[in-house]
Amino acid sequence: MKHKMSITMDEELILKVLDTLRSRRFRNKSHVIEYAVSRYFDNECDECESGAKNEKA
């Protein structure tokens, strides 16, 4: 289930979101933001796992 939320962003980031929308890869601003946040958390988990592996070595 999706939930509606409000965010505040720097104008520079908003312009990047709008530029990304022009590429027609994403349906709308929410799609761009959702993708970016998802990628961020995917990368965070990768870093956590690699950090744990380095500690065990």
N, C-alpha and C positions, 0 to 999 in steps of 0.2 A: 504494500500500500504506500502511496506517495503522500507526503505531507507538505503543505504550503509553508514557506518561511520567508522572512524578509532579511536582507543582508545589506551592509554598507560596504562599498568598495571605492578605492582610489579611482579617479577619472582615467588614469593611464590603463588600469586593468579593464575598466569598462570598455575603453576603446579597443583593446586587444580582443575582448569578447565579441564586440561588434565586427571587427575585422575577420575573426574566425567564422562568424556566421555568414559572411559574404562568400566564403569558400563552399558553402552549401553542404558541408560535411555533417552539420548538426541541424536539427529541426528548429530549435529556438534557444534563447539564452539559458533557460533551465537545463537543457540538454548539455550545453557546453560546460556549465558549472558542475553538473552532476558527474560528467565524464572526468573533469579535472580533479574533483574531490576523490572520486573512486581511484583514479591513478595515483594520487598522493598516498592514500591509505594502502594501496597495493605495494608501493615502493617502501613505505614505512615498515610493512611486515617483512619485506625482503631484507631490509637493513637490520631488523631485529633478529631474524634468523641467521644472517651472516655474522652478526655480532656474537650471538650465542655460540656459533661454530668456532669462531676465533678464540673465544674464552676457553673452550674445551681443548683446543689444540695445544 
